[in-house]
Amino acid sequence: MSWNNVVPVIVSGGLYGLLLAGIGTVLLQDLEMARQRFRLRRRLLARKRCSEKEAGWRKHLDSLFAHRTDPRKSSAGFLAVSFLAAGAVLIPGLLSFRIPQAAILAAAAEISPYLLVRTRFEVRKRRGSYEGEAFVGNLISQYRLSSFNLFDALEKLLREHPVTRVMNRLTARLLMELRTLTRPEEIRQACHRFAAAAGTNWAAMLSYSLGQAAETGINISSALEDVLIQMREARQLIEERRRLNGEAIRIVVYLIPGIFGGGMLVAVRGMGLGWRAYFHNQFMTPQGFFLFLLALFLLMLNIALIEAVSNRRFDF
């Protein structure tokens, strides 16, 4: 091949190489962005699958401990206590009952801590609902004094108004999350957790306004005033709820355990049974152990039902 034929090939190859290099340079950034978007999409899909795989009961337990700093750790401790309670009943139950009966008693013992936690959760939401009017009023005052700066207003609210204890705990966790979160979706999720933990309509409206202020920085003073006006209009419902009789609660909480203790003293001192014989008949025999667990379970169930019916939340 002569030199005259080699030169055009070299020139053409160089031109094509420059063309490909130019195209690569132009498209390199777009290709890198497409690759990063593909990886990000895969990561988001994997995270979504993990969140979907998370059991609904675990989310429910986390909501029960939403007032804690670390709800996941508290729910794990609750599960450990529940399993220990079931084991504490199952092991002696197998010595006195058949396997199905012992399993039923162990299941009842495992449910009992949940009834107590759920009762405390409902009581806490009820107390927090009655703190709402004072909480929102104080928030409006601090929001105006802070020149409509939401974060400063929440900090002053927590520092200067410790009376609203339940709502302050929820607000402290919300403030901590709002200071660390930047994505609008995460901010909305944090506000949703705040509203779910409070469990009222006014808290849902309040959390939406707080989320908008944290996300966009808009003035939400008028929205807060609307919430406060509706809460004051709903104050008349308290009079109707105060008519609920509290005698049933006192009977269940104080009288029934007192009757049980009195029966114990009568059996030991009045009938001359003896403490060792009494505890043997109560806990080491099938009938005594079953009746004790049944009475304990029904006591907790009655407390939960009475609290759920008598202590309604202040809401509109």
Sequence and secondary structure as in RCSB ss.txt:
>XXXX:A:sequence
MSWNNVVPVIVSGGLYGLLLAGIGTVLLQDLEMARQRFRLRRRLLARKRCSEKEAGWRKHLDSLFAHRTDPRKSS
AGFLAVSFLAAGAVLIPGLLSFRIPQAAILAAAAEISPYLLVRTRFEVRKRRGSYEGEAFVGNLISQYRLSSFNL
FDALEKLLREHPVTRVMNRLTARLLMELRTLTRPEEIRQACHRFAAAAGTNWAAMLSYSLGQAAETGINISSALE
DVLIQMREARQLIEERRRLNGEAIRIVVYLIPGIFGGGMLVAVRGMGLGWRAYFHNQFMTPQGFFLFLLALFLLM
LNIALIEAVSNRRFDF
>XXXX:A:secstr
  HHHHHHHHHHHHHHHHHHHHHHHHHHHHHHHHHHHHHHHHHHHHHHHHHHHS HHHHHHHHHTTTSS HHHHH
HHHHHHHHHHHHHHHHHHHHHS HHHHHHHHHHHHHHHHHHHHHHHHHHHHHHHHTHHHHHHHHHHHHHHTTT H
HHHHHHHHHH TT HHHHHHHHHHHHHHHH  SHHHHHHHHHHHHHHHTSHHHHHHHHHHHHHHHH    HHHHH
HHHHHHHHGGGHHHHHTTS  HHHHIIIIIHHHHHHHHHHIIIIIS   HHHHHHHHHSSHHHHHHHHHHHHHHH
HHHHHHHHHH      
